[in-house]
C-alpha cells in the first residue's frame, strides 16, 4: 500500500513539474513574440514617416505609396504569428520598392531626414531578423519539450498547442 502511494505521489510530482516547465516555455514564446511585434511596429512607424517625407517632396507614385500604406495597415492589424507571416513577404518587397524610389529621386537622396529614416529602417530590418531568430529558437525549444515523450502526455491533456514559427521566407 505504501508503495502505491509513493508511486502515485511521484507521478503527481512529475506531472506538476512537467506542466510548469511547459508553462514557462510557452510564456517565453509569448514574450519573444512581443519583442518581434515591437520591432515590427517600429518598422511600420518608420515606413509611414518615410512615405510622409516622400509626399512632402511631391513624390507621388500613387500605386507604390498606396501599396505601402495598405501593406503597412494589413501587417499592423496582423496580431498572431500566422497572420503576420502572410503579410511579411509583401511588406519586405514594399520596403525594397521604397528604397528604389529614394534612389530614383535626387531630392530624396540629399534629404537628411529621408536618409536617416532609410538608415533606421535598415537597422530595424536587422533587429527584426535577430528577434525572429530568437523567437523561432524559443518556439523550437517549446515544441521539442511539448512533443517529447513522456512530456507529450501532459502537453496533450493540458491543452498546450504547438508553437508557430515566424517564417523567414525571403530573408
Secondary structure, 3 states (H helix, E strand, C coil): CHHHHHHHHHHHHHHHHHHHHHHHHHHHHHHHHHHHHHHHHHHHHHHHHHHHHHHHCCCCCHHHHHHHHHHHHHHHHCCCHHHHHHHHHHHHHHHHHHHHHHHHCHHHHCCHHHHHHHHHHHHHHHHHHHHHHHHHHHHHHHHHHHHCCCHHHHHHHHCCCCCCCCCCCCC
